């Protein structure tokens, strides 16, 4: 098991420090981060915790998966690597939108 854990179902009020203090009961927490939406500045309701050893990570999953943190039942499991995603479309260049094309259709 990897040392990095995914924590889902977090309360929007849960902070990095709360996550770190909670998971410290399972061992040494290297880092704890609640993911924040760039536009709203609000929590997205999930985060990541990195434990110092695999044994501590396993213990954290056993201790906290399905348990209550800040009034919310959370999901804790091994973090998976980010999968490659297709490139995003550029909606500002060409295409069908905007302007009068005299009824032409492509």
Phi and psi restraints in degrees (range 20) as a CNS / XPLOR table:
assign (resid 1 and name C) (resid 2 and name N)
       (resid 2 and name CA) (resid 2 and name C) 1.0 -71.0 20.0 2
assign (resid 2 and name N) (resid 2 and name CA)
       (resid 2 and name C) (resid 3 and name N) 1.0 163.2 20.0 2
assign (resid 2 and name C) (resid 3 and name N)
       (resid 3 and name CA) (resid 3 and name C) 1.0 -83.8 20.0 2
assign (resid 3 and name N) (resid 3 and name CA)
       (resid 3 and name C) (resid 4 and name N) 1.0 -16.7 20.0 2
assign (resid 3 and name C) (resid 4 and name N)
       (resid 4 and name CA) (resid 4 and name C) 1.0 -92.5 20.0 2
assign (resid 4 and name N) (resid 4 and name CA)
       (resid 4 and name C) (resid 5 and name N) 1.0 130.8 20.0 2
assign (resid 4 and name C) (resid 5 and name N)
       (resid 5 and name CA) (resid 5 and name C) 1.0 -117.0 20.0 2
assign (resid 5 and name N) (resid 5 and name CA)
       (resid 5 and name C) (resid 6 and name N) 1.0 143.4 20.0 2
assign (resid 5 and name C) (resid 6 and name N)
       (resid 6 and name CA) (resid 6 and name C) 1.0 -92.6 20.0 2
assign (resid 6 and name N) (resid 6 and name CA)
       (resid 6 and name C) (resid 7 and name N) 1.0 135.1 20.0 2
assign (resid 6 and name C) (resid 7 and name N)
       (resid 7 and name CA) (resid 7 and name C) 1.0 -124.3 20.0 2
assign (resid 7 and name N) (resid 7 and name CA)
       (resid 7 and name C) (resid 8 and name N) 1.0 110.6 20.0 2
assign (resid 7 and name C) (resid 8 and name N)
       (resid 8 and name CA) (resid 8 and name C) 1.0 -111.2 20.0 2
assign (resid 8 and name N) (resid 8 and name CA)
       (resid 8 and name C) (resid 9 and name N) 1.0 159.2 20.0 2
assign (resid 8 and name C) (resid 9 and name N)
       (resid 9 and name CA) (resid 9 and name C) 1.0 82.7 20.0 2
assign (resid 9 and name N) (resid 9 and name CA)
       (resid 9 and name C) (resid 10 and name N) 1.0 21.1 20.0 2
assign (resid 9 and name C) (resid 10 and name N)
       (resid 10 and name CA) (resid 10 and name C) 1.0 -70.4 20.0 2
assign (resid 10 and name N) (resid 10 and name CA)
       (resid 10 and name C) (resid 11 and name N) 1.0 150.4 20.0 2
assign (resid 10 and name C) (resid 11 and name N)
       (resid 11 and name CA) (resid 11 and name C) 1.0 -65.9 20.0 2
assign (resid 11 and name N) (resid 11 and name CA)
       (resid 11 and name C) (resid 12 and name N) 1.0 148.6 20.0 2
assign (resid 11 and name C) (resid 12 and name N)
       (resid 12 and name CA) (resid 12 and name C) 1.0 -66.9 20.0 2
assign (resid 12 and name N) (resid 12 and name CA)
       (resid 12 and name C) (resid 13 and name N) 1.0 -13.4 20.0 2
assign (resid 12 and name C) (resid 13 and name N)
       (resid 13 and name CA) (resid 13 and name C) 1.0 -92.0 20.0 2
assign (resid 13 and name N) (resid 13 and name CA)
       (resid 13 and name C) (resid 14 and name N) 1.0 -8.2 20.0 2
assign (resid 13 and name C) (resid 14 and name N)
       (resid 14 and name CA) (resid 14 and name C) 1.0 -70.4 20.0 2
assign (resid 14 and name N) (resid 14 and name CA)
       (resid 14 and name C) (resid 15 and name N) 1.0 130.8 20.0 2
assign (resid 14 and name C) (resid 15 and name N)
       (resid 15 and name CA) (resid 15 and name C) 1.0 -107.0 20.0 2
assign (resid 15 and name N) (resid 15 and name CA)
       (resid 15 and name C) (resid 16 and name N) 1.0 166.7 20.0 2
assign (resid 15 and name C) (resid 16 and name N)
       (resid 16 and name CA) (resid 16 and name C) 1.0 -54.8 20.0 2
assign (resid 16 and name N) (resid 16 and name CA)
       (resid 16 and name C) (resid 17 and name N) 1.0 -42.8 20.0 2
assign (resid 16 and name C) (resid 17 and name N)
       (resid 17 and name CA) (resid 17 and name C) 1.0 -64.3 20.0 2
assign (resid 17 and name N) (resid 17 and name CA)
       (resid 17 and name C) (resid 18 and name N) 1.0 -39.6 20.0 2
assign (resid 17 and name C) (resid 18 and name N)
       (resid 18 and name CA) (resid 18 and name C) 1.0 -62.2 20.0 2
assign (resid 18 and name N) (resid 18 and name CA)
       (resid 18 and name C) (resid 19 and name N) 1.0 -44.1 20.0 2
assign (resid 18 and name C) (resid 19 and name N)
       (resid 19 and name CA) (resid 19 and name C) 1.0 -60.8 20.0 2
assign (resid 19 and name N) (resid 19 and name CA)
       (resid 19 and name C) (resid 20 and name N) 1.0 -46.1 20.0 2
assign (resid 19 and name C) (resid 20 and name N)
       (resid 20 and name CA) (resid 20 and name C) 1.0 -64.0 20.0 2
assign (resid 20 and name N) (resid 20 and name CA)
       (resid 20 and name C) (resid 21 and name N) 1.0 -45.8 20.0 2
assign (resid 20 and name C) (resid 21 and name N)
       (resid 21 and name CA) (resid 21 and name C) 1.0 -64.6 20.0 2
assign (resid 21 and name N) (resid 21 and name CA)
       (resid 21 and name C) (resid 22 and name N) 1.0 -38.9 20.0 2
assign (resid 21 and name C) (resid 22 and name N)
       (resid 22 and name CA) (resid 22 and name C) 1.0 -65.3 20.0 2
assign (resid 22 and name N) (resid 22 and name CA)
       (resid 22 and name C) (resid 23 and name N) 1.0 -48.9 20.0 2
assign (resid 22 and name C) (resid 23 and name N)
       (resid 23 and name CA) (resid 23 and name C) 1.0 -74.2 20.0 2
assign (resid 23 and name N) (resid 23 and name CA)
       (resid 23 and name C) (resid 24 and name N) 1.0 -14.3 20.0 2
assign (resid 23 and name C) (resid 24 and name N)
       (resid 24 and name CA) (resid 24 and name C) 1.0 -62.4 20.0 2
assign (resid 24 and name N) (resid 24 and name CA)
       (resid 24 and name C) (resid 25 and name N) 1.0 -21.2 20.0 2
assign (resid 24 and name C) (resid 25 and name N)
       (resid 25 and name CA) (resid 25 and name C) 1.0 -65.5 20.0 2
assign (resid 25 and name N) (resid 25 and name CA)
       (resid 25 and name C) (resid 26 and name N) 1.0 -20.4 20.0 2
assign (resid 25 and name C) (resid 26 and name N)
       (resid 26 and name CA) (resid 26 and name C) 1.0 -96.3 20.0 2
assign (resid 26 and name N) (resid 26 and name CA)
       (resid 26 and name C) (resid 27 and name N) 1.0 -11.0 20.0 2
assign (resid 26 and name C) (resid 27 and name N)
       (resid 27 and name CA) (resid 27 and name C) 1.0 149.4 20.0 2
assign (resid 27 and name N) (resid 27 and name CA)
       (resid 27 and name C) (resid 28 and name N) 1.0 -161.6 20.0 2
assign (resid 27 and name C) (resid 28 and name N)
       (resid 28 and name CA) (resid 28 and name C) 1.0 -79.0 20.0 2
assign (resid 28 and name N) (resid 28 and name CA)
       (resid 28 and name C) (resid 29 and name N) 1.0 122.8 20.0 2
assign (resid 28 and name C) (resid 29 and name N)
       (resid 29 and name CA) (resid 29 and name C) 1.0 -95.3 20.0 2
assign (resid 29 and name N) (resid 29 and name CA)
       (resid 29 and name C) (resid 30 and name N) 1.0 117.1 20.0 2
assign (resid 29 and name C) (resid 30 and name N)
       (resid 30 and name CA) (resid 30 and name C) 1.0 -75.0 20.0 2
assign (resid 30 and name N) (resid 30 and name CA)
       (resid 30 and name C) (resid 31 and name N) 1.0 -41.9 20.0 2
assign (resid 30 and name C) (resid 31 and name N)
       (resid 31 and name CA) (resid 31 and name C) 1.0 -157.1 20.0 2
assign (resid 31 and name N) (resid 31 and name CA)
       (resid 31 and name C) (resid 32 and name N) 1.0 153.9 20.0 2
assign (resid 31 and name C) (resid 32 and name N)
       (resid 32 and name CA) (resid 32 and name C) 1.0 -144.5 20.0 2
assign (resid 32 and name N) (resid 32 and name CA)
       (resid 32 and name C) (resid 33 and name N) 1.0 122.4 20.0 2
assign (resid 32 and name C) (resid 33 and name N)
       (resid 33 and name CA) (resid 33 and name C) 1.0 -135.1 20.0 2
assign (resid 33 and name N) (resid 33 and name CA)
       (resid 33 and name C) (resid 34 and name N) 1.0 125.9 20.0 2
assign (resid 33 and name C) (resid 34 and name N)
       (resid 34 and name CA) (resid 34 and name C) 1.0 -91.3 20.0 2
assign (resid 34 and name N) (resid 34 and name CA)
       (resid 34 and name C) (resid 35 and name N) 1.0 131.2 20.0 2
assign (resid 34 and name C) (resid 35 and name N)
       (resid 35 and name CA) (resid 35 and name C) 1.0 -79.9 20.0 2
assign (resid 35 and name N) (resid 35 and name CA)
       (resid 35 and name C) (resid 36 and name N) 1.0 129.1 20.0 2
assign (resid 35 and name C) (resid 36 and name N)
       (resid 36 and name CA) (resid 36 and name C) 1.0 -110.4 20.0 2
assign (resid 36 and name N) (resid 36 and name CA)
       (resid 36 and name C) (resid 37 and name N) 1.0 136.9 20.0 2
assign (resid 36 and name C) (resid 37 and name N)
       (resid 37 and name CA) (resid 37 and name C) 1.0 -69.4 20.0 2
assign (resid 37 and name N) (resid 37 and name CA)
       (resid 37 and name C) (resid 38 and name N) 1.0 130.7 20.0 2
assign (resid 37 and name C) (resid 38 and name N)
       (resid 38 and name CA) (resid 38 and name C) 1.0 -65.4 20.0 2
assign (resid 38 and name N) (resid 38 and name CA)
       (resid 38 and name C) (resid 39 and name N) 1.0 -34.6 20.0 2
assign (resid 38 and name C) (resid 39 and name N)
       (resid 39 and name CA) (resid 39 and name C) 1.0 -82.5 20.0 2
assign (resid 39 and name N) (resid 39 and name CA)
       (resid 39 and name C) (resid 40 and name N) 1.0 -50.3 20.0 2
assign (resid 39 and name C) (resid 40 and name N)
       (resid 40 and name CA) (resid 40 and name C) 1.0 -85.9 20.0 2
assign (resid 40 and name N) (resid 40 and name CA)
       (resid 40 and name C) (resid 41 and name N) 1.0 -22.3 20.0 2
assign (resid 40 and name C) (resid 41 and name N)
       (resid 41 and name CA) (resid 41 and name C) 1.0 76.5 20.0 2
assign (resid 41 and name N) (resid 41 and name CA)
       (resid 41 and name C) (resid 42 and name N) 1.0 8.6 20.0 2
assign (resid 41 and name C) (resid 42 and name N)
       (resid 42 and name CA) (resid 42 and name C) 1.0 -99.5 20.0 2
assign (resid 42 and name N) (resid 42 and name CA)
       (resid 42 and name C) (resid 43 and name N) 1.0 155.2 20.0 2
assign (resid 42 and name C) (resid 43 and name N)
       (resid 43 and name CA) (resid 43 and name C) 1.0 -59.6 20.0 2
assign (resid 43 and name N) (resid 43 and name CA)
       (resid 43 and name C) (resid 44 and name N) 1.0 144.8 20.0 2
assign (resid 43 and name C) (resid 44 and name N)
       (resid 44 and name CA) (resid 44 and name C) 1.0 -89.0 20.0 2
assign (resid 44 and name N) (resid 44 and name CA)
       (resid 44 and name C) (resid 45 and name N) 1.0 -1.9 20.0 2
assign (resid 44 and name C) (resid 45 and name N)
       (resid 45 and name CA) (resid 45 and name C) 1.0 89.7 20.0 2
assign (resid 45 and name N) (resid 45 and name CA)
       (resid 45 and name C) (resid 46 and name N) 1.0 11.6 20.0 2
assign (resid 45 and name C) (resid 46 and name N)
       (resid 46 and name CA) (resid 46 and name C) 1.0 -147.7 20.0 2
assign (resid 46 and name N) (resid 46 and name CA)
       (resid 46 and name C) (resid 47 and name N) 1.0 166.6 20.0 2
assign (resid 46 and name C) (resid 47 and name N)
       (resid 47 and name CA) (resid 47 and name C) 1.0 -161.8 20.0 2
assign (resid 47 and name N) (resid 47 and name CA)
       (resid 47 and name C) (resid 48 and name N) 1.0 -174.5 20.0 2
assign (resid 47 and name C) (resid 48 and name N)
       (resid 48 and name CA) (resid 48 and name C) 1.0 -133.7 20.0 2
assign (resid 48 and name N) (resid 48 and name CA)
       (resid 48 and name C) (resid 49 and name N) 1.0 141.6 20.0 2
assign (resid 48 and name C) (resid 49 and name N)
       (resid 49 and name CA) (resid 49 and name C) 1.0 -125.7 20.0 2
assign (resid 49 and name N) (resid 49 and name CA)
       (resid 49 and name C) (resid 50 and name N) 1.0 132.1 20.0 2
assign (resid 49 and name C) (resid 50 and name N)
       (resid 50 and name CA) (resid 50 and name C) 1.0 -111.1 20.0 2
assign (resid 50 and name N) (resid 50 and name CA)
       (resid 50 and name C) (resid 51 and name N) 1.0 118.5 20.0 2
assign (resid 50 and name C) (resid 51 and name N)
       (resid 51 and name CA) (resid 51 and name C) 1.0 -93.8 20.0 2
assign (resid 51 and name N) (resid 51 and name CA)
       (resid 51 and name C) (resid 52 and name N) 1.0 156.2 20.0 2
assign (resid 51 and name C) (resid 52 and name N)
       (resid 52 and name CA) (resid 52 and name C) 1.0 -75.2 20.0 2
assign (resid 52 and name N) (resid 52 and name CA)
       (resid 52 and name C) (resid 53 and name N) 1.0 -25.6 20.0 2
assign (resid 52 and name C) (resid 53 and name N)
       (resid 53 and name CA) (resid 53 and name C) 1.0 -134.9 20.0 2
assign (resid 53 and name N) (resid 53 and name CA)
       (resid 53 and name C) (resid 54 and name N) 1.0 161.5 20.0 2
assign (resid 53 and name C) (resid 54 and name N)
       (resid 54 and name CA) (resid 54 and name C) 1.0 -65.9 20.0 2
assign (resid 54 and name N) (resid 54 and name CA)
       (resid 54 and name C) (resid 55 and name N) 1.0 -36.6 20.0 2
assign (resid 54 and name C) (resid 55 and name N)
       (resid 55 and name CA) (resid 55 and name C) 1.0 -62.6 20.0 2
assign (resid 55 and name N) (resid 55 and name CA)
       (resid 55 and name C) (resid 56 and name N) 1.0 -40.4 20.0 2
assign (resid 55 and name C) (resid 56 and name N)
       (resid 56 and name CA) (resid 56 and name C) 1.0 -67.4 20.0 2
assign (resid 56 and name N) (resid 56 and name CA)
       (resid 56 and name C) (resid 57 and name N) 1.0 -36.0 20.0 2
assign (resid 56 and name C) (resid 57 and name N)
       (resid 57 and name CA) (resid 57 and name C) 1.0 -63.9 20.0 2
assign (resid 57 and name N) (resid 57 and name CA)
       (resid 57 and name C) (resid 58 and name N) 1.0 -44.5 20.0 2
assign (resid 57 and name C) (resid 58 and name N)
       (resid 58 and name CA) (resid 58 and name C) 1.0 -61.6 20.0 2
assign (resid 58 and name N) (resid 58 and name CA)
       (resid 58 and name C) (resid 59 and name N) 1.0 -42.1 20.0 2
assign (resid 58 and name C) (resid 59 and name N)
       (resid 59 and name CA) (resid 59 and name C) 1.0 -62.9 20.0 2
assign (resid 59 and name N) (resid 59 and name CA)
       (resid 59 and name C) (resid 60 and name N) 1.0 -40.9 20.0 2
assign (resid 59 and name C) (resid 60 and name N)
       (resid 60 and name CA) (resid 60 and name C) 1.0 -63.5 20.0 2
assign (resid 60 and name N) (resid 60 and name CA)
       (resid 60 and name C) (resid 61 and name N) 1.0 -40.9 20.0 2
assign (resid 60 and name C) (resid 61 and name N)
       (resid 61 and name CA) (resid 61 and name C) 1.0 -61.9 20.0 2
assign (resid 61 and name N) (resid 61 and name CA)
       (resid 61 and name C) (resid 62 and name N) 1.0 -45.9 20.0 2
assign (resid 61 and name C) (resid 62 and name N)
       (resid 62 and name CA) (resid 62 and name C) 1.0 -62.8 20.0 2
assign (resid 62 and name N) (resid 62 and name CA)
       (resid 62 and name C) (resid 63 and name N) 1.0 -39.6 20.0 2
assign (resid 62 and name C) (resid 63 and name N)
       (resid 63 and name CA) (resid 63 and name C) 1.0 -74.3 20.0 2
assign (resid 63 and name N) (resid 63 and name CA)
       (resid 63 and name C) (resid 64 and name N) 1.0 -37.3 20.0 2
assign (resid 63 and name C) (resid 64 and name N)
       (resid 64 and name CA) (resid 64 and name C) 1.0 -113.4 20.0 2
assign (resid 64 and name N) (resid 64 and name CA)
       (resid 64 and name C) (resid 65 and name N) 1.0 -15.9 20.0 2
assign (resid 64 and name C) (resid 65 and name N)
       (resid 65 and name CA) (resid 65 and name C) 1.0 -64.7 20.0 2
assign (resid 65 and name N) (resid 65 and name CA)
       (resid 65 and name C) (resid 66 and name N) 1.0 122.0 20.0 2
assign (resid 65 and name C) (resid 66 and name N)
       (resid 66 and name CA) (resid 66 and name C) 1.0 84.0 20.0 2
assign (resid 66 and name N) (resid 66 and name CA)
       (resid 66 and name C) (resid 67 and name N) 1.0 1.5 20.0 2
assign (resid 66 and name C) (resid 67 and name N)
       (resid 67 and name CA) (resid 67 and name C) 1.0 -93.7 20.0 2
assign (resid 67 and name N) (resid 67 and name CA)
       (resid 67 and name C) (resid 68 and name N) 1.0 168.8 20.0 2
assign (resid 67 and name C) (resid 68 and name N)
       (resid 68 and name CA) (resid 68 and name C) 1.0 -91.3 20.0 2
assign (resid 68 and name N) (resid 68 and name CA)
       (resid 68 and name C) (resid 69 and name N) 1.0 126.8 20.0 2
assign (resid 68 and name C) (resid 69 and name N)
       (resid 69 and name CA) (resid 69 and name C) 1.0 -130.2 20.0 2
assign (resid 69 and name N) (resid 69 and name CA)
       (resid 69 and name C) (resid 70 and name N) 1.0 121.5 20.0 2
assign (resid 69 and name C) (resid 70 and name N)
       (resid 70 and name CA) (resid 70 and name C) 1.0 53.6 20.0 2
assign (resid 70 and name N) (resid 70 and name CA)
       (resid 70 and name C) (resid 71 and name N) 1.0 38.7 20.0 2
assign (resid 70 and name C) (resid 71 and name N)
       (resid 71 and name CA) (resid 71 and name C) 1.0 83.1 20.0 2
assign (resid 71 and name N) (resid 71 and name CA)
       (resid 71 and name C) (resid 72 and name N) 1.0 6.3 20.0 2
assign (resid 71 and name C) (resid 72 and name N)
       (resid 72 and name CA) (resid 72 and name C) 1.0 -125.9 20.0 2
assign (resid 72 and name N) (resid 72 and name CA)
       (resid 72 and name C) (resid 73 and name N) 1.0 138.8 20.0 2
assign (resid 72 and name C) (resid 73 and name N)
       (resid 73 and name CA) (resid 73 and name C) 1.0 -77.9 20.0 2
assign (resid 73 and name N) (resid 73 and name CA)
       (resid 73 and name C) (resid 74 and name N) 1.0 121.0 20.0 2
assign (resid 73 and name C) (resid 74 and name N)
       (resid 74 and name CA) (resid 74 and name C) 1.0 -105.1 20.0 2
assign (resid 74 and name N) (resid 74 and name CA)
       (resid 74 and name C) (resid 75 and name N) 1.0 158.3 20.0 2
assign (resid 74 and name C) (resid 75 and name N)
       (resid 75 and name CA) (resid 75 and name C) 1.0 -108.7 20.0 2
assign (resid 75 and name N) (resid 75 and name CA)
       (resid 75 and name C) (resid 76 and name N) 1.0 129.1 20.0 2
assign (resid 75 and name C) (resid 76 and name N)
       (resid 76 and name CA) (resid 76 and name C) 1.0 -127.0 20.0 2
assign (resid 76 and name N) (resid 76 and name CA)
       (resid 76 and name C) (resid 77 and name N) 1.0 124.7 20.0 2
assign (resid 76 and name C) (resid 77 and name N)
       (resid 77 and name CA) (resid 77 and name C) 1.0 -153.9 20.0 2
assign (resid 77 and name N) (resid 77 and name CA)
       (resid 77 and name C) (resid 78 and name N) 1.0 175.3 20.0 2
assign (resid 77 and name C) (resid 78 and name N)
       (resid 78 and name CA) (resid 78 and name C) 1.0 -62.6 20.0 2
assign (resid 78 and name N) (resid 78 and name CA)
       (resid 78 and name C) (resid 79 and name N) 1.0 132.3 20.0 2
assign (resid 78 and name C) (resid 79 and name N)
       (resid 79 and name CA) (resid 79 and name C) 1.0 -73.0 20.0 2
assign (resid 79 and name N) (resid 79 and name CA)
       (resid 79 and name C) (resid 80 and name N) 1.0 135.0 20.0 2
assign (resid 79 and name C) (resid 80 and name N)
       (resid 80 and name CA) (resid 80 and name C) 1.0 -94.8 20.0 2
assign (resid 80 and name N) (resid 80 and name CA)
       (resid 80 and name C) (resid 81 and name N) 1.0 152.9 20.0 2
assign (resid 80 and name C) (resid 81 and name N)
       (resid 81 and name CA) (resid 81 and name C) 1.0 -64.6 20.0 2
assign (resid 81 and name N) (resid 81 and name CA)
       (resid 81 and name C) (resid 82 and name N) 1.0 149.2 20.0 2
assign (resid 81 and name C) (resid 82 and name N)
       (resid 82 and name CA) (resid 82 and name C) 1.0 -65.2 20.0 2
assign (resid 82 and name N) (resid 82 and name CA)
       (resid 82 and name C) (resid 83 and name N) 1.0 127.6 20.0 2
assign (resid 82 and name C) (resid 83 and name N)
       (resid 83 and name CA) (resid 83 and name C) 1.0 -84.3 20.0 2
assign (resid 83 and name N) (resid 83 and name CA)
       (resid 83 and name C) (resid 84 and name N) 1.0 148.6 20.0 2
assign (resid 83 and name C) (resid 84 and name N)
       (resid 84 and name CA) (resid 84 and name C) 1.0 -66.7 20.0 2
assign (resid 84 and name N) (resid 84 and name CA)
       (resid 84 and name C) (resid 85 and name N) 1.0 137.0 20.0 2
assign (resid 84 and name C) (resid 85 and name N)
       (resid 85 and name CA) (resid 85 and name C) 1.0 -116.0 20.0 2
assign (resid 85 and name N) (resid 85 and name CA)
       (resid 85 and name C) (resid 86 and name N) 1.0 152.8 20.0 2
assign (resid 85 and name C) (resid 86 and name N)
       (resid 86 and name CA) (resid 86 and name C) 1.0 -64.9 20.0 2
assign (resid 86 and name N) (resid 86 and name CA)
       (resid 86 and name C) (resid 87 and name N) 1.0 153.8 20.0 2
assign (resid 86 and name C) (resid 87 and name N)
       (resid 87 and name CA) (resid 87 and name C) 1.0 -62.1 20.0 2
assign (resid 87 and name N) (resid 87 and name CA)
       (resid 87 and name C) (resid 88 and name N) 1.0 149.1 20.0 2
assign (resid 87 and name C) (resid 88 and name N)
       (resid 88 and name CA) (resid 88 and name C) 1.0 -77.0 20.0 2
assign (resid 88 and name N) (resid 88 and name CA)
       (resid 88 and name C) (resid 89 and name N) 1.0 147.2 20.0 2
assign (resid 88 and name C) (resid 89 and name N)
       (resid 89 and name CA) (resid 89 and name C) 1.0 -72.6 20.0 2
assign (resid 89 and name N) (resid 89 and name CA)
       (resid 89 and name C) (resid 90 and name N) 1.0 144.9 20.0 2
assign (resid 89 and name C) (resid 90 and name N)
       (resid 90 and name CA) (resid 90 and name C) 1.0 -97.4 20.0 2
assign (resid 90 and name N) (resid 90 and name CA)
       (resid 90 and name C) (resid 91 and name N) 1.0 104.5 20.0 2
assign (resid 90 and name C) (resid 91 and name N)
       (resid 91 and name CA) (resid 91 and name C) 1.0 -81.3 20.0 2
assign (resid 91 and name N) (resid 91 and name CA)
       (resid 91 and name C) (resid 92 and name N) 1.0 -0.2 20.0 2
assign (resid 91 and name C) (resid 92 and name N)
       (resid 92 and name CA) (resid 92 and name C) 1.0 -95.2 20.0 2
assign (resid 92 and name N) (resid 92 and name CA)
       (resid 92 and name C) (resid 93 and name N) 1.0 -1.1 20.0 2
assign (resid 92 and name C) (resid 93 and name N)
       (resid 93 and name CA) (resid 93 and name C) 1.0 -124.2 20.0 2
assign (resid 93 and name N) (resid 93 and name CA)
       (resid 93 and name C) (resid 94 and name N) 1.0 123.3 20.0 2
assign (resid 93 and name C) (resid 94 and name N)
       (resid 94 and name CA) (resid 94 and name C) 1.0 56.2 20.0 2
assign (resid 94 and name N) (resid 94 and name CA)
       (resid 94 and name C) (resid 95 and name N) 1.0 -157.7 20.0 2
assign (resid 94 and name C) (resid 95 and name N)
       (resid 95 and name CA) (resid 95 and name C) 1.0 92.8 20.0 2
assign (resid 95 and name N) (resid 95 and name CA)
       (resid 95 and name C) (resid 96 and name N) 1.0 -157.3 20.0 2
assign (resid 95 and name C) (resid 96 and name N)
       (resid 96 and name CA) (resid 96 and name C) 1.0 -97.4 20.0 2
assign (resid 96 and name N) (resid 96 and name CA)
       (resid 96 and name C) (resid 97 and name N) 1.0 -13.7 20.0 2
assign (resid 96 and name C) (resid 97 and name N)
       (resid 97 and name CA) (resid 97 and name C) 1.0 -83.6 20.0 2
assign (resid 97 and name N) (resid 97 and name CA)
       (resid 97 and name C) (resid 98 and name N) 1.0 152.3 20.0 2
assign (resid 97 and name C) (resid 98 and name N)
       (resid 98 and name CA) (resid 98 and name C) 1.0 72.4 20.0 2
assign (resid 98 and name N) (resid 98 and name CA)
       (resid 98 and name C) (resid 99 and name N) 1.0 152.5 20.0 2
assign (resid 98 and name C) (resid 99 and name N)
       (resid 99 and name CA) (resid 99 and name C) 1.0 76.0 20.0 2
assign (resid 99 and name N) (resid 99 and name CA)
       (resid 99 and name C) (resid 100 and name N) 1.0 156.0 20.0 2
assign (resid 99 and name C) (resid 100 and name N)
       (resid 100 and name CA) (resid 100 and name C) 1.0 -91.9 20.0 2
assign (resid 100 and name N) (resid 100 and name CA)
       (resid 100 and name C) (resid 101 and name N) 1.0 121.5 20.0 2
assign (resid 100 and name C) (resid 101 and name N)
       (resid 101 and name CA) (resid 101 and name C) 1.0 -107.7 20.0 2
assign (resid 101 and name N) (resid 101 and name CA)
       (resid 101 and name C) (resid 102 and name N) 1.0 16.3 20.0 2
assign (resid 101 and name C) (resid 102 and name N)
       (resid 102 and name CA) (resid 102 and name C) 1.0 63.6 20.0 2
assign (resid 102 and name N) (resid 102 and name CA)
       (resid 102 and name C) (resid 103 and name N) 1.0 32.8 20.0 2
assign (resid 102 and name C) (resid 103 and name N)
       (resid 103 and name CA) (resid 103 and name C) 1.0 78.8 20.0 2
assign (resid 103 and name N) (resid 103 and name CA)
       (resid 103 and name C) (resid 104 and name N) 1.0 4.4 20.0 2
assign (resid 103 and name C) (resid 104 and name N)
       (resid 104 and name CA) (resid 104 and name C) 1.0 -68.7 20.0 2
assign (resid 104 and name N) (resid 104 and name CA)
       (resid 104 and name C) (resid 105 and name N) 1.0 143.3 20.0 2
assign (resid 104 and name C) (resid 105 and name N)
       (resid 105 and name CA) (resid 105 and name C) 1.0 -126.0 20.0 2
assign (resid 105 and name N) (resid 105 and name CA)
       (resid 105 and name C) (resid 106 and name N) 1.0 142.1 20.0 2
